[in-house]
Amino acid sequence: MKTYMVVELYKPGQFDAVYKRFEEQGRMLPDGLHFVDNWVSESGNRCYQLMQTDDYRLFDEWIPRWSDLVDFEVIEIDR
């Protein structure tokens, strides 16, 4: 299983909307995309998440669920 760093940059004015959706619907991950850990920058406008999957295409399924509120960068981590 490969590990990825997902950098989420909240779109301006969307911080509260991100957390409201998360509280109501969770991470909305497709089966096979696994959350490992996350942390938020001090400024509160950026979230870093570690995720694992054997199928990178699952990000193409997950990202559109949030792309109205968040911009994403997905980086494979070599281990």
mmJSON file of the N, C-alpha and C atoms, coordinates in Angstrom:
{"data_MODEL":{"atom_site":{
"group_PDB":["ATOM","ATOM","ATOM","ATOM","ATOM","ATOM","ATOM","ATOM","ATOM","ATOM","ATOM","ATOM","ATOM","ATOM","ATOM","ATOM","ATOM","ATOM","ATOM","ATOM","ATOM","ATOM","ATOM","ATOM","ATOM","ATOM","ATOM","ATOM","ATOM","ATOM","ATOM","ATOM","ATOM","ATOM","ATOM","ATOM","ATOM","ATOM","ATOM","ATOM","ATOM","ATOM","ATOM","ATOM","ATOM","ATOM","ATOM","ATOM","ATOM","ATOM","ATOM","ATOM","ATOM","ATOM","ATOM","ATOM","ATOM","ATOM","ATOM","ATOM","ATOM","ATOM","ATOM","ATOM","ATOM","ATOM","ATOM","ATOM","ATOM","ATOM","ATOM","ATOM","ATOM","ATOM","ATOM","ATOM","ATOM","ATOM","ATOM","ATOM","ATOM","ATOM","ATOM","ATOM","ATOM","ATOM","ATOM","ATOM","ATOM","ATOM","ATOM","ATOM","ATOM","ATOM","ATOM","ATOM","ATOM","ATOM","ATOM","ATOM","ATOM","ATOM","ATOM","ATOM","ATOM","ATOM","ATOM","ATOM","ATOM","ATOM","ATOM","ATOM","ATOM","ATOM","ATOM","ATOM","ATOM","ATOM","ATOM","ATOM","ATOM","ATOM","ATOM","ATOM","ATOM","ATOM","ATOM","ATOM","ATOM","ATOM","ATOM","ATOM","ATOM","ATOM","ATOM","ATOM","ATOM","ATOM","ATOM","ATOM","ATOM","ATOM","ATOM","ATOM","ATOM","ATOM","ATOM","ATOM","ATOM","ATOM","ATOM","ATOM","ATOM","ATOM","ATOM","ATOM","ATOM","ATOM","ATOM","ATOM","ATOM","ATOM","ATOM","ATOM","ATOM","ATOM","ATOM","ATOM","ATOM","ATOM","ATOM","ATOM","ATOM","ATOM","ATOM","ATOM","ATOM","ATOM","ATOM","ATOM","ATOM","ATOM","ATOM","ATOM","ATOM","ATOM","ATOM","ATOM","ATOM","ATOM","ATOM","ATOM","ATOM","ATOM","ATOM","ATOM","ATOM","ATOM","ATOM","ATOM","ATOM","ATOM","ATOM","ATOM","ATOM","ATOM","ATOM","ATOM","ATOM","ATOM","ATOM","ATOM","ATOM","ATOM","ATOM","ATOM","ATOM","ATOM","ATOM","ATOM","ATOM","ATOM","ATOM","ATOM","ATOM","ATOM","ATOM","ATOM","ATOM","ATOM","ATOM","ATOM","ATOM","ATOM","ATOM","ATOM","ATOM"],
"id":[1,2,3,4,5,6,7,8,9,10,11,12,13,14,15,16,17,18,19,20,21,22,23,24,25,26,27,28,29,30,31,32,33,34,35,36,37,38,39,40,41,42,43,44,45,46,47,48,49,50,51,52,53,54,55,56,57,58,59,60,61,62,63,64,65,66,67,68,69,70,71,72,73,74,75,76,77,78,79,80,81,82,83,84,85,86,87,88,89,90,91,92,93,94,95,96,97,98,99,100,101,102,103,104,105,106,107,108,109,110,111,112,113,114,115,116,117,118,119,120,121,122,123,124,125,126,127,128,129,130,131,132,133,134,135,136,137,138,139,140,141,142,143,144,145,146,147,148,149,150,151,152,153,154,155,156,157,158,159,160,161,162,163,164,165,166,167,168,169,170,171,172,173,174,175,176,177,178,179,180,181,182,183,184,185,186,187,188,189,190,191,192,193,194,195,196,197,198,199,200,201,202,203,204,205,206,207,208,209,210,211,212,213,214,215,216,217,218,219,220,221,222,223,224,225,226,227,228,229,230,231,232,233,234,235,236,237],
"type_symbol":["N","C","C","N","C","C","N","C","C","N","C","C","N","C","C","N","C","C","N","C","C","N","C","C","N","C","C","N","C","C","N","C","C","N","C","C","N","C","C","N","C","C","N","C","C","N","C","C","N","C","C","N","C","C","N","C","C","N","C","C","N","C","C","N","C","C","N","C","C","N","C","C","N","C","C","N","C","C","N","C","C","N","C","C","N","C","C","N","C","C","N","C","C","N","C","C","N","C","C","N","C","C","N","C","C","N","C","C","N","C","C","N","C","C","N","C","C","N","C","C","N","C","C","N","C","C","N","C","C","N","C","C","N","C","C","N","C","C","N","C","C","N","C","C","N","C","C","N","C","C","N","C","C","N","C","C","N","C","C","N","C","C","N","C","C","N","C","C","N","C","C","N","C","C","N","C","C","N","C","C","N","C","C","N","C","C","N","C","C","N","C","C","N","C","C","N","C","C","N","C","C","N","C","C","N","C","C","N","C","C","N","C","C","N","C","C","N","C","C","N","C","C","N","C","C","N","C","C","N","C","C","N","C","C","N","C","C"],
"label_atom_id":["N","CA","C","N","CA","C","N","CA","C","N","CA","C","N","CA","C","N","CA","C","N","CA","C","N","CA","C","N","CA","C","N","CA","C","N","CA","C","N","CA","C","N","CA","C","N","CA","C","N","CA","C","N","CA","C","N","CA","C","N","CA","C","N","CA","C","N","CA","C","N","CA","C","N","CA","C","N","CA","C","N","CA","C","N","CA","C","N","CA","C","N","CA","C","N","CA","C","N","CA","C","N","CA","C","N","CA","C","N","CA","C","N","CA","C","N","CA","C","N","CA","C","N","CA","C","N","CA","C","N","CA","C","N","CA","C","N","CA","C","N","CA","C","N","CA","C","N","CA","C","N","CA","C","N","CA","C","N","CA","C","N","CA","C","N","CA","C","N","CA","C","N","CA","C","N","CA","C","N","CA","C","N","CA","C","N","CA","C","N","CA","C","N","CA","C","N","CA","C","N","CA","C","N","CA","C","N","CA","C","N","CA","C","N","CA","C","N","CA","C","N","CA","C","N","CA","C","N","CA","C","N","CA","C","N","CA","C","N","CA","C","N","CA","C","N","CA","C","N","CA","C","N","CA","C","N","CA","C","N","CA","C","N","CA","C","N","CA","C","N","CA","C","N","CA","C"],
"label_alt_id":[null,null,null,null,null,null,null,null,null,null,null,null,null,null,null,null,null,null,null,null,null,null,null,null,null,null,null,null,null,null,null,null,null,null,null,null,null,null,null,null,null,null,null,null,null,null,null,null,null,null,null,null,null,null,null,null,null,null,null,null,null,null,null,null,null,null,null,null,null,null,null,null,null,null,null,null,null,null,null,null,null,null,null,null,null,null,null,null,null,null,null,null,null,null,null,null,null,null,null,null,null,null,null,null,null,null,null,null,null,null,null,null,null,null,null,null,null,null,null,null,null,null,null,null,null,null,null,null,null,null,null,null,null,null,null,null,null,null,null,null,null,null,null,null,null,null,null,null,null,null,null,null,null,null,null,null,null,null,null,null,null,null,null,null,null,null,null,null,null,null,null,null,null,null,null,null,null,null,null,null,null,null,null,null,null,null,null,null,null,null,null,null,null,null,null,null,null,null,null,null,null,null,null,null,null,null,null,null,null,null,null,null,null,null,null,null,null,null,null,null,null,null,null,null,null,null,null,null,null,null,null,null,null,null,null,null,null],
"label_comp_id":["MET","MET","MET","LYS","LYS","LYS","THR","THR","THR","TYR","TYR","TYR","MET","MET","MET","VAL","VAL","VAL","VAL","VAL","VAL","GLU","GLU","GLU","LEU","LEU","LEU","TYR","TYR","TYR","LYS","LYS","LYS","PRO","PRO","PRO","GLY","GLY","GLY","GLN","GLN","GLN","PHE","PHE","PHE","ASP","ASP","ASP","ALA","ALA","ALA","VAL","VAL","VAL","TYR","TYR","TYR","LYS","LYS","LYS","ARG","ARG","ARG","PHE","PHE","PHE","GLU","GLU","GLU","GLU","GLU","GLU","GLN","GLN","GLN","GLY","GLY","GLY","ARG","ARG","ARG","MET","MET","MET","LEU","LEU","LEU","PRO","PRO","PRO","ASP","ASP","ASP","GLY","GLY","GLY","LEU","LEU","LEU","HIS","HIS","HIS","PHE","PHE","PHE","VAL","VAL","VAL","ASP","ASP","ASP","ASN","ASN","ASN","TRP","TRP","TRP","VAL","VAL","VAL","SER","SER","SER","GLU","GLU","GLU","SER","SER","SER","GLY","GLY","GLY","ASN","ASN","ASN","ARG","ARG","ARG","CYS","CYS","CYS","TYR","TYR","TYR","GLN","GLN","GLN","LEU","LEU","LEU","MET","MET","MET","GLN","GLN","GLN","THR","THR","THR","ASP","ASP","ASP","ASP","ASP","ASP","TYR","TYR","TYR","ARG","ARG","ARG","LEU","LEU","LEU","PHE","PHE","PHE","ASP","ASP","ASP","GLU","GLU","GLU","TRP","TRP","TRP","ILE","ILE","ILE","PRO","PRO","PRO","ARG","ARG","ARG","TRP","TRP","TRP","SER","SER","SER","ASP","ASP","ASP","LEU","LEU","LEU","VAL","VAL","VAL","ASP","ASP","ASP","PHE","PHE","PHE","GLU","GLU","GLU","VAL","VAL","VAL","ILE","ILE","ILE","GLU","GLU","GLU","ILE","ILE","ILE","ASP","ASP","ASP","ARG","ARG","ARG"],
"label_asym_id":["A","A","A","A","A","A","A","A","A","A","A","A","A","A","A","A","A","A","A","A","A","A","A","A","A","A","A","A","A","A","A","A","A","A","A","A","A","A","A","A","A","A","A","A","A","A","A","A","A","A","A","A","A","A","A","A","A","A","A","A","A","A","A","A","A","A","A","A","A","A","A","A","A","A","A","A","A","A","A","A","A","A","A","A","A","A","A","A","A","A","A","A","A","A","A","A","A","A","A","A","A","A","A","A","A","A","A","A","A","A","A","A","A","A","A","A","A","A","A","A","A","A","A","A","A","A","A","A","A","A","A","A","A","A","A","A","A","A","A","A","A","A","A","A","A","A","A","A","A","A","A","A","A","A","A","A","A","A","A","A","A","A","A","A","A","A","A","A","A","A","A","A","A","A","A","A","A","A","A","A","A","A","A","A","A","A","A","A","A","A","A","A","A","A","A","A","A","A","A","A","A","A","A","A","A","A","A","A","A","A","A","A","A","A","A","A","A","A","A","A","A","A","A","A","A","A","A","A","A","A","A","A","A","A","A","A","A"],
"label_entity_id":["1","1","1","1","1","1","1","1","1","1","1","1","1","1","1","1","1","1","1","1","1","1","1","1","1","1","1","1","1","1","1","1","1","1","1","1","1","1","1","1","1","1","1","1","1","1","1","1","1","1","1","1","1","1","1","1","1","1","1","1","1","1","1","1","1","1","1","1","1","1","1","1","1","1","1","1","1","1","1","1","1","1","1","1","1","1","1","1","1","1","1","1","1","1","1","1","1","1","1","1","1","1","1","1","1","1","1","1","1","1","1","1","1","1","1","1","1","1","1","1","1","1","1","1","1","1","1","1","1","1","1","1","1","1","1","1","1","1","1","1","1","1","1","1","1","1","1","1","1","1","1","1","1","1","1","1","1","1","1","1","1","1","1","1","1","1","1","1","1","1","1","1","1","1","1","1","1","1","1","1","1","1","1","1","1","1","1","1","1","1","1","1","1","1","1","1","1","1","1","1","1","1","1","1","1","1","1","1","1","1","1","1","1","1","1","1","1","1","1","1","1","1","1","1","1","1","1","1","1","1","1","1","1","1","1","1","1"],
"label_seq_id":[1,1,1,2,2,2,3,3,3,4,4,4,5,5,5,6,6,6,7,7,7,8,8,8,9,9,9,10,10,10,11,11,11,12,12,12,13,13,13,14,14,14,15,15,15,16,16,16,17,17,17,18,18,18,19,19,19,20,20,20,21,21,21,22,22,22,23,23,23,24,24,24,25,25,25,26,26,26,27,27,27,28,28,28,29,29,29,30,30,30,31,31,31,32,32,32,33,33,33,34,34,34,35,35,35,36,36,36,37,37,37,38,38,38,39,39,39,40,40,40,41,41,41,42,42,42,43,43,43,44,44,44,45,45,45,46,46,46,47,47,47,48,48,48,49,49,49,50,50,50,51,51,51,52,52,52,53,53,53,54,54,54,55,55,55,56,56,56,57,57,57,58,58,58,59,59,59,60,60,60,61,61,61,62,62,62,63,63,63,64,64,64,65,65,65,66,66,66,67,67,67,68,68,68,69,69,69,70,70,70,71,71,71,72,72,72,73,73,73,74,74,74,75,75,75,76,76,76,77,77,77,78,78,78,79,79,79],
"pdbx_PDB_ins_code":[null,null,null,null,null,null,null,null,null,null,null,null,null,null,null,null,null,null,null,null,null,null,null,null,null,null,null,null,null,null,null,null,null,null,null,null,null,null,null,null,null,null,null,null,null,null,null,null,null,null,null,null,null,null,null,null,null,null,null,null,null,null,null,null,null,null,null,null,null,null,null,null,null,null,null,null,null,null,null,null,null,null,null,null,null,null,null,null,null,null,null,null,null,null,null,null,null,null,null,null,null,null,null,null,null,null,null,null,null,null,null,null,null,null,null,null,null,null,null,null,null,null,null,null,null,null,null,null,null,null,null,null,null,null,null,null,null,null,null,null,null,null,null,null,null,null,null,null,null,null,null,null,null,null,null,null,null,null,null,null,null,null,null,null,null,null,null,null,null,null,null,null,null,null,null,null,null,null,null,null,null,null,null,null,null,null,null,null,null,null,null,null,null,null,null,null,null,null,null,null,null,null,null,null,null,null,null,null,null,null,null,null,null,null,null,null,null,null,null,null,null,null,null,null,null,null,null,null,null,null,null,null,null,null,null,null,null],
"Cartn_x":[0.854,0.0,0.894,0.561,1.342,0.773,1.667,1.29,1.387,0.42,0.346,0.161,0.799,0.54,-0.461,-1.586,-2.602,-2.576,-2.293,-2.291,-3.599,-4.384,-5.669,-5.553,-5.846,-5.865,-7.315,-7.84,-9.24,-9.435,-10.457,-10.756,-11.175,-10.928,-11.237,-12.681,-12.8,-14.116,-14.811,-14.128,-14.786,-14.425,-13.632,-13.198,-14.389,-15.362,-16.514,-17.306,-17.439,-18.185,-17.489,-16.164,-15.408,-15.736,-15.669,-15.876,-17.344,-18.24,-19.667,-19.932,-19.418,-19.604,-18.959,-17.76,-17.079,-17.913,-18.463,-19.302,-20.542,-21.121,-22.358,-22.128,-21.008,-20.835,-19.533,-18.687,-17.404,-16.464,-15.441,-14.444,-14.937,-15.957,-16.543,-15.516,-14.699,-13.681,-14.302,-13.901,-14.346,-13.653,-14.269,-13.648,-12.286,-11.291,-9.943,-9.014,-9.56,-8.745,-8.797,-7.628,-7.564,-6.902,-7.58,-7.055,-6.093,-4.922,-3.932,-3.851,-3.634,-3.474,-3.595,-3.813,-3.839,-3.453,-3.11,-2.87,-3.161,-3.492,-3.889,-2.82,-2.515,-1.523,-1.993,-1.055,-1.396,-2.383,-2.256,-3.157,-4.568,-4.7,-6.012,-6.541,-5.73,-6.231,-5.701,-4.919,-4.312,-4.331,-4.692,-4.704,-3.801,-3.027,-2.155,-2.692,-2.876,-3.393,-2.483,-2.261,-1.605,-2.692,-2.61,-3.581,-2.842,-3.499,-2.918,-3.929,-3.415,-4.25,-3.364,-3.94,-3.288,-3.739,-4.717,-5.313,-5.405,-4.444,-4.403,-5.694,-6.362,-7.592,-8.69,-8.587,-9.584,-9.557,-8.412,-8.368,-9.245,-9.31,-10.16,-11.645,-11.971,-13.352,-13.628,-12.646,-12.826,-12.746,-11.756,-11.505,-12.719,-13.466,-14.627,-15.69,-15.7,-16.654,-16.366,-15.143,-14.709,-14.226,-14.106,-13.417,-14.142,-15.403,-16.069,-15.572,-14.948,-14.487,-12.969,-12.292,-10.88,-10.133,-8.891,-7.971,-6.994,-6.617,-5.838,-4.519,-3.535,-2.3,-2.052,-1.829,-1.576,-0.163,0.627,2.046,2.316,2.85,3.235,4.487,4.486,5.634,6.364,7.627,8.436,8.838,8.622,9.006,9.891],
"Cartn_y":[-1.183,0.0,1.239,2.201,3.433,4.488,5.347,6.431,7.753,8.636,9.935,11.042,12.184,13.407,14.201,14.519,15.326,16.706,17.725,19.095,19.726,20.157,20.8,22.279,23.108,24.551,24.993,25.449,25.867,27.119,27.111,28.292,29.44,30.685,31.832,31.797,31.971,32.042,30.71,29.59,28.283,27.43,27.952,27.179,26.57,27.39,26.886,25.861,26.083,25.155,23.797,23.791,22.527,21.711,22.334,21.589,21.23,22.031,21.68,20.422,20.399,19.212,17.99,18.171,17.049,16.506,17.402,16.965,16.225,16.669,16.075,14.797,14.736,13.635,12.855,13.266,12.592,12.928,12.119,12.384,12.008,11.2,10.763,10.045,9.2,8.458,7.26,7.006,5.786,4.571,3.406,2.177,2.005,1.717,1.51,2.695,3.851,5.03,5.212,5.095,5.039,6.269,6.887,8.015,7.481,8.132,7.735,8.772,10.042,11.101,12.442,13.5,14.844,15.885,17.06,18.225,19.468,20.537,21.796,22.841,23.69,24.746,25.726,26.462,27.458,28.492,28.843,29.84,29.293,27.955,27.337,27.274,27.635,27.621,26.453,25.59,24.471,23.239,22.098,20.837,19.856,19.111,18.078,16.731,15.811,14.491,13.42,12.374,11.182,10.188,9.626,8.635,7.502,6.349,5.188,4.543,4.019,3.293,2.504,1.467,0.738,1.266,2.17,2.647,4.171,4.822,6.286,6.885,6.163,6.672,6.979,6.429,6.726,8.193,8.847,10.292,11.039,10.541,11.168,11.033,10.062,9.886,10.755,10.883,11.59,13.107,13.607,15.049,15.847,15.402,16.199,16.388,15.534,15.667,16.887,17.419,18.548,19.738,19.589,20.607,21.947,22.014,23.312,24.144,23.482,24.153,24.162,23.235,22.987,22.751,23.26,22.917,21.872,20.91,19.767,19.639,19.117,18.621,17.251,16.234,14.879,14.499,14.092,13.791,12.396,11.529,10.193,10.298,9.558,9.542,8.226,8.296,7.086,6.616,5.332,4.767,3.571],
"Cartn_z":[0.0,0.0,0.0,-0.836,-0.924,0.028,0.5,1.403,0.652,0.914,0.251,1.275,1.0,1.744,0.918,1.522,0.859,1.506,0.71,1.204,0.753,1.728,1.453,1.771,0.799,1.014,0.953,2.082,2.142,1.304,0.491,-0.32,0.595,0.2,1.071,1.576,2.888,3.521,3.702,3.439,3.487,4.708,5.608,6.776,7.523,7.878,8.631,7.824,6.524,5.671,5.59,5.572,5.545,6.781,7.948,9.181,9.396,8.886,8.956,8.133,6.901,6.061,6.699,7.247,7.899,9.059,9.875,11.005,10.528,9.42,8.92,8.113,7.361,6.416,6.574,7.523,7.679,6.533,6.36,5.312,3.921,3.84,2.563,1.689,2.309,1.572,0.863,-0.37,-1.029,-0.404,-0.528,-0.034,-0.688,0.139,-0.368,-0.19,0.183,0.492,2.006,2.646,4.1,4.704,5.655,6.425,7.469,7.627,8.625,9.738,9.375,10.373,9.664,10.452,9.869,10.896,10.404,11.246,10.43,11.13,10.498,10.8,9.825,10.015,11.086,11.65,12.67,12.145,10.871,10.293,10.11,10.123,9.992,8.572,7.59,6.211,5.398,6.035,5.325,6.231,5.64,6.37,5.644,6.409,5.87,6.326,5.383,5.73,5.153,5.937,5.435,5.093,3.888,3.439,2.767,2.719,2.066,1.132,0.026,-0.925,-1.875,-2.454,-3.532,-4.891,-4.893,-6.142,-6.136,-6.784,-6.809,-7.369,-8.26,-8.889,-7.865,-6.659,-5.628,-5.22,-5.384,-5.125,-6.116,-7.363,-8.387,-8.046,-7.245,-6.78,-5.551,-4.665,-3.393,-3.534,-4.268,-4.343,-4.815,-5.825,-6.251,-5.162,-4.169,-3.067,-2.205,-2.328,-1.511,-2.329,-3.625,-4.428,-4.502,-4.089,-4.024,-2.848,-1.867,-0.653,-0.495,-1.158,-0.896,-2.214,-2.292,-3.377,-2.843,-3.682,-3.244,-3.988,-3.274,-3.87,-3.234,-4.05,-3.563,-3.95,-2.94,-3.144,-2.638,-3.515,-3.08,-2.224,-1.117,-0.211,-0.4,-0.762,-0.91,0.471,0.715,2.011,1.792],
"occupancy":[1.0,1.0,1.0,1.0,1.0,1.0,1.0,1.0,1.0,1.0,1.0,1.0,1.0,1.0,1.0,1.0,1.0,1.0,1.0,1.0,1.0,1.0,1.0,1.0,1.0,1.0,1.0,1.0,1.0,1.0,1.0,1.0,1.0,1.0,1.0,1.0,1.0,1.0,1.0,1.0,1.0,1.0,1.0,1.0,1.0,1.0,1.0,1.0,1.0,1.0,1.0,1.0,1.0,1.0,1.0,1.0,1.0,1.0,1.0,1.0,1.0,1.0,1.0,1.0,1.0,1.0,1.0,1.0,1.0,1.0,1.0,1.0,1.0,1.0,1.0,1.0,1.0,1.0,1.0,1.0,1.0,1.0,1.0,1.0,1.0,1.0,1.0,1.0,1.0,1.0,1.0,1.0,1.0,1.0,1.0,1.0,1.0,1.0,1.0,1.0,1.0,1.0,1.0,1.0,1.0,1.0,1.0,1.0,1.0,1.0,1.0,1.0,1.0,1.0,1.0,1.0,1.0,1.0,1.0,1.0,1.0,1.0,1.0,1.0,1.0,1.0,1.0,1.0,1.0,1.0,1.0,1.0,1.0,1.0,1.0,1.0,1.0,1.0,1.0,1.0,1.0,1.0,1.0,1.0,1.0,1.0,1.0,1.0,1.0,1.0,1.0,1.0,1.0,1.0,1.0,1.0,1.0,1.0,1.0,1.0,1.0,1.0,1.0,1.0,1.0,1.0,1.0,1.0,1.0,1.0,1.0,1.0,1.0,1.0,1.0,1.0,1.0,1.0,1.0,1.0,1.0,1.0,1.0,1.0,1.0,1.0,1.0,1.0,1.0,1.0,1.0,1.0,1.0,1.0,1.0,1.0,1.0,1.0,1.0,1.0,1.0,1.0,1.0,1.0,1.0,1.0,1.0,1.0,1.0,1.0,1.0,1.0,1.0,1.0,1.0,1.0,1.0,1.0,1.0,1.0,1.0,1.0,1.0,1.0,1.0,1.0,1.0,1.0,1.0,1.0,1.0,1.0,1.0,1.0,1.0,1.0,1.0],
"B_iso_or_equiv":[0.0,0.0,0.0,0.0,0.0,0.0,0.0,0.0,0.0,0.0,0.0,0.0,0.0,0.0,0.0,0.0,0.0,0.0,0.0,0.0,0.0,0.0,0.0,0.0,0.0,0.0,0.0,0.0,0.0,0.0,0.0,0.0,0.0,0.0,0.0,0.0,0.0,0.0,0.0,0.0,0.0,0.0,0.0,0.0,0.0,0.0,0.0,0.0,0.0,0.0,0.0,0.0,0.0,0.0,0.0,0.0,0.0,0.0,0.0,0.0,0.0,0.0,0.0,0.0,0.0,0.0,0.0,0.0,0.0,0.0,0.0,0.0,0.0,0.0,0.0,0.0,0.0,0.0,0.0,0.0,0.0,0.0,0.0,0.0,0.0,0.0,0.0,0.0,0.0,0.0,0.0,0.0,0.0,0.0,0.0,0.0,0.0,0.0,0.0,0.0,0.0,0.0,0.0,0.0,0.0,0.0,0.0,0.0,0.0,0.0,0.0,0.0,0.0,0.0,0.0,0.0,0.0,0.0,0.0,0.0,0.0,0.0,0.0,0.0,0.0,0.0,0.0,0.0,0.0,0.0,0.0,0.0,0.0,0.0,0.0,0.0,0.0,0.0,0.0,0.0,0.0,0.0,0.0,0.0,0.0,0.0,0.0,0.0,0.0,0.0,0.0,0.0,0.0,0.0,0.0,0.0,0.0,0.0,0.0,0.0,0.0,0.0,0.0,0.0,0.0,0.0,0.0,0.0,0.0,0.0,0.0,0.0,0.0,0.0,0.0,0.0,0.0,0.0,0.0,0.0,0.0,0.0,0.0,0.0,0.0,0.0,0.0,0.0,0.0,0.0,0.0,0.0,0.0,0.0,0.0,0.0,0.0,0.0,0.0,0.0,0.0,0.0,0.0,0.0,0.0,0.0,0.0,0.0,0.0,0.0,0.0,0.0,0.0,0.0,0.0,0.0,0.0,0.0,0.0,0.0,0.0,0.0,0.0,0.0,0.0,0.0,0.0,0.0,0.0,0.0,0.0,0.0,0.0,0.0,0.0,0.0,0.0],
"pdbx_formal_charge":[null,null,null,null,null,null,null,null,null,null,null,null,null,null,null,null,null,null,null,null,null,null,null,null,null,null,null,null,null,null,null,null,null,null,null,null,null,null,null,null,null,null,null,null,null,null,null,null,null,null,null,null,null,null,null,null,null,null,null,null,null,null,null,null,null,null,null,null,null,null,null,null,null,null,null,null,null,null,null,null,null,null,null,null,null,null,null,null,null,null,null,null,null,null,null,null,null,null,null,null,null,null,null,null,null,null,null,null,null,null,null,null,null,null,null,null,null,null,null,null,null,null,null,null,null,null,null,null,null,null,null,null,null,null,null,null,null,null,null,null,null,null,null,null,null,null,null,null,null,null,null,null,null,null,null,null,null,null,null,null,null,null,null,null,null,null,null,null,null,null,null,null,null,null,null,null,null,null,null,null,null,null,null,null,null,null,null,null,null,null,null,null,null,null,null,null,null,null,null,null,null,null,null,null,null,null,null,null,null,null,null,null,null,null,null,null,null,null,null,null,null,null,null,null,null,null,null,null,null,null,null,null,null,null,null,null,null],
"auth_seq_id":[1,1,1,2,2,2,3,3,3,4,4,4,5,5,5,6,6,6,7,7,7,8,8,8,9,9,9,10,10,10,11,11,11,12,12,12,13,13,13,14,14,14,15,15,15,16,16,16,17,17,17,18,18,18,19,19,19,20,20,20,21,21,21,22,22,22,23,23,23,24,24,24,25,25,25,26,26,26,27,27,27,28,28,28,29,29,29,30,30,30,31,31,31,32,32,32,33,33,33,34,34,34,35,35,35,36,36,36,37,37,37,38,38,38,39,39,39,40,40,40,41,41,41,42,42,42,43,43,43,44,44,44,45,45,45,46,46,46,47,47,47,48,48,48,49,49,49,50,50,50,51,51,51,52,52,52,53,53,53,54,54,54,55,55,55,56,56,56,57,57,57,58,58,58,59,59,59,60,60,60,61,61,61,62,62,62,63,63,63,64,64,64,65,65,65,66,66,66,67,67,67,68,68,68,69,69,69,70,70,70,71,71,71,72,72,72,73,73,73,74,74,74,75,75,75,76,76,76,77,77,77,78,78,78,79,79,79],
"auth_comp_id":["MET","MET","MET","LYS","LYS","LYS","THR","THR","THR","TYR","TYR","TYR","MET","MET","MET","VAL","VAL","VAL","VAL","VAL","VAL","GLU","GLU","GLU","LEU","LEU","LEU","TYR","TYR","TYR","LYS","LYS","LYS","PRO","PRO","PRO","GLY","GLY","GLY","GLN","GLN","GLN","PHE","PHE","PHE","ASP","ASP","ASP","ALA","ALA","ALA","VAL","VAL","VAL","TYR","TYR","TYR","LYS","LYS","LYS","ARG","ARG","ARG","PHE","PHE","PHE","GLU","GLU","GLU","GLU","GLU","GLU","GLN","GLN","GLN","GLY","GLY","GLY","ARG","ARG","ARG","MET","MET","MET","LEU","LEU","LEU","PRO","PRO","PRO","ASP","ASP","ASP","GLY","GLY","GLY","LEU","LEU","LEU","HIS","HIS","HIS","PHE","PHE","PHE","VAL","VAL","VAL","ASP","ASP","ASP","ASN","ASN","ASN","TRP","TRP","TRP","VAL","VAL","VAL","SER","SER","SER","GLU","GLU","GLU","SER","SER","SER","GLY","GLY","GLY","ASN","ASN","ASN","ARG","ARG","ARG","CYS","CYS","CYS","TYR","TYR","TYR","GLN","GLN","GLN","LEU","LEU","LEU","MET","MET","MET","GLN","GLN","GLN","THR","THR","THR","ASP","ASP","ASP","ASP","ASP","ASP","TYR","TYR","TYR","ARG","ARG","ARG","LEU","LEU","LEU","PHE","PHE","PHE","ASP","ASP","ASP","GLU","GLU","GLU","TRP","TRP","TRP","ILE","ILE","ILE","PRO","PRO","PRO","ARG","ARG","ARG","TRP","TRP","TRP","SER","SER","SER","ASP","ASP","ASP","LEU","LEU","LEU","VAL","VAL","VAL","ASP","ASP","ASP","PHE","PHE","PHE","GLU","GLU","GLU","VAL","VAL","VAL","ILE","ILE","ILE","GLU","GLU","GLU","ILE","ILE","ILE","ASP","ASP","ASP","ARG","ARG","ARG"],
"auth_asym_id":["A","A","A","A","A","A","A","A","A","A","A","A","A","A","A","A","A","A","A","A","A","A","A","A","A","A","A","A","A","A","A","A","A","A","A","A","A","A","A","A","A","A","A","A","A","A","A","A","A","A","A","A","A","A","A","A","A","A","A","A","A","A","A","A","A","A","A","A","A","A","A","A","A","A","A","A","A","A","A","A","A","A","A","A","A","A","A","A","A","A","A","A","A","A","A","A","A","A","A","A","A","A","A","A","A","A","A","A","A","A","A","A","A","A","A","A","A","A","A","A","A","A","A","A","A","A","A","A","A","A","A","A","A","A","A","A","A","A","A","A","A","A","A","A","A","A","A","A","A","A","A","A","A","A","A","A","A","A","A","A","A","A","A","A","A","A","A","A","A","A","A","A","A","A","A","A","A","A","A","A","A","A","A","A","A","A","A","A","A","A","A","A","A","A","A","A","A","A","A","A","A","A","A","A","A","A","A","A","A","A","A","A","A","A","A","A","A","A","A","A","A","A","A","A","A","A","A","A","A","A","A","A","A","A","A","A","A"],
"auth_atom_id":["N","CA","C","N","CA","C","N","CA","C","N","CA","C","N","CA","C","N","CA","C","N","CA","C","N","CA","C","N","CA","C","N","CA","C","N","CA","C","N","CA","C","N","CA","C","N","CA","C","N","CA","C","N","CA","C","N","CA","C","N","CA","C","N","CA","C","N","CA","C","N","CA","C","N","CA","C","N","CA","C","N","CA","C","N","CA","C","N","CA","C","N","CA","C","N","CA","C","N","CA","C","N","CA","C","N","CA","C","N","CA","C","N","CA","C","N","CA","C","N","CA","C","N","CA","C","N","CA","C","N","CA","C","N","CA","C","N","CA","C","N","CA","C","N","CA","C","N","CA","C","N","CA","C","N","CA","C","N","CA","C","N","CA","C","N","CA","C","N","CA","C","N","CA","C","N","CA","C","N","CA","C","N","CA","C","N","CA","C","N","CA","C","N","CA","C","N","CA","C","N","CA","C","N","CA","C","N","CA","C","N","CA","C","N","CA","C","N","CA","C","N","CA","C","N","CA","C","N","CA","C","N","CA","C","N","CA","C","N","CA","C","N","CA","C","N","CA","C","N","CA","C","N","CA","C","N","CA","C","N","CA","C","N","CA","C","N","CA","C","N","CA","C","N","CA","C"],
"pdbx_PDB_model_num":[1,1,1,1,1,1,1,1,1,1,1,1,1,1,1,1,1,1,1,1,1,1,1,1,1,1,1,1,1,1,1,1,1,1,1,1,1,1,1,1,1,1,1,1,1,1,1,1,1,1,1,1,1,1,1,1,1,1,1,1,1,1,1,1,1,1,1,1,1,1,1,1,1,1,1,1,1,1,1,1,1,1,1,1,1,1,1,1,1,1,1,1,1,1,1,1,1,1,1,1,1,1,1,1,1,1,1,1,1,1,1,1,1,1,1,1,1,1,1,1,1,1,1,1,1,1,1,1,1,1,1,1,1,1,1,1,1,1,1,1,1,1,1,1,1,1,1,1,1,1,1,1,1,1,1,1,1,1,1,1,1,1,1,1,1,1,1,1,1,1,1,1,1,1,1,1,1,1,1,1,1,1,1,1,1,1,1,1,1,1,1,1,1,1,1,1,1,1,1,1,1,1,1,1,1,1,1,1,1,1,1,1,1,1,1,1,1,1,1,1,1,1,1,1,1,1,1,1,1,1,1,1,1,1,1,1,1]
}}}
